[in-house]
Amino acid sequence: MMSSIYIVLSVMVLAYILGQWRRFSVELSLFLAALSGAIVGAFFSTPPWTQILRHLAEGSFTYLDVILVFSTATIFMAILRESGGIDYVVRSSMKSLSKIRPLALLVLMIIILIPGALTGAGSVSLLVVGAPVAIALNHLGISRPRTAAILFILAGLSAAAPPVNIWAMVLCAGTAIPYVGFELPLGLPVLLLGTFTIFALGWKREKLGLEGEALEKIPIPPGMSWWRVALPFIILFGLILAYRLWPFQMPVLGLPLEFFLASLVAWLTSPKRLNYLTISRETMTRLLPLIATMIVVGMLQQVMTASGVRGLLSYLVISIPLIVLFILLAIIIPVSEGVLTYGAAAILGIPLIWYLDSLGYHATVAISGLSLLWPLGDGLPPTALIGRLSVMVSNYEGSYWSFLKRTWLPWIIITIAGVLMIVFSTKLSFLVRWSVG
């Protein structure tokens, strides 16, 4: 039995490598691995030939709720961007706060964190606010290499921030853990590490020239005001808090519907006419790679479960000495993200959380610690999605590795923080209790 599982695992790994060698996208490579694993597993009746299509179809719906959340959230942020609200916030904040440098840096940090926190994708933060924030950082005298480094780290942290964390959602779905209580275990470290990053990389002022003209590059549509920007967020967070404050009077609408209602408010309050359907269609087109990844990851997870590969990986994880495992997390987690993107959470994260939970570690805090490590891998090849976008939106034209080396200090601090959260997860469990009240 074990030999058949090893054969299936080897074929899946070889199929993924072949896909990457043929320059397939990560999504196609993962699908090739899932399909190959199902076909080879059928020779050992794991799954049977008649069940291959059923497992692939069932797996494709594993993360439907996650897809609905970040799709509606990204449409909400796209409406705000097209209305000019994002540019208005960045430009107005810098005009008011540029003379108070620490406060200006903190405001820019929050602006970067919000889109990723609401959508679960750091790439959305860069696509929505990356360009105006890069201009604002240049206005504060920060060079383009450091600007790119700041955007990369903060965009990664935004993806880890609550309320939407896709890695945590994948782990919760695969381990039958409720996705609740993550507000403080994720929110507090993200804010502290984000503050450290923005000050460590952005404190030093460098001479750039044309600093005073930088903000003029950020256009603001006539009629835009603070209340037009704030009202959609008030509606959104009001709906999220309402059923917690009045659990028996207010129904649970769910994040997808709440984001949809907030996007309608943003569309109605926009100072310029917007075509809601066109913006939604274009947003979904940009999201197709991420949606495809989540669908294929679900298929891969289903095939690994049916063929026994998932159990084998769980065994391999628990066979590693615990101290060695904690040390290796700093390397394994980011590298797995660079190769498999969100698939790493399903393949490595789920058995890892099972193992730690069986040893008495607090699962929610441990998941939060892992969620700090995975975004670092989005700067590593072959995917390097957030890293490449950071370079693009900041107009940095130097070497990619030169940019990545500038992130070494926050990278190390984030790694230490993530590992320590896992090691001391039981002592930090009070954060979960405070989150759920």
Secondary structure, DSSP 8 states (H G I E B T S, - for coil): -HHHHHHHHHHHHHHHHHHHHTT--HHHHHHHHHHHHHHHHHTTTSS-GGGHHHHHHHHHTTTHHHHHHHHHHHHHHHHHHHHTHHHHHHHHHHHHHTTSHHHHHHHHHHHHHHHHHHHS-HHHHIIIIIHHHHHHHHHTT--HHHHHHHHHHHHHHHHHSSS--HHHHHHHHHHT--S-S-HHHHHHHHHHHHHHHHHHHHSS----S-GGGGGGGS---TT--HHHHHHHHHHHHHHHHHHHHSTTTS----HHHHHHHHHHHHHHT-SS---HHHHHHHHHHHHHHHHHHHHHHHHHHHHHHHHTHHHHHHHHHHTS-HHHHHHHHHHHHHHHHHHHTTHHIIIIIHHHHHHHHHTT--HHHHHHHHHHHGGGGGGSTTT-HHHHHHHHHTT--S-HHHHHHTTHHHHHHHHHHHHHHHHTTTTTTHHHHHHH-
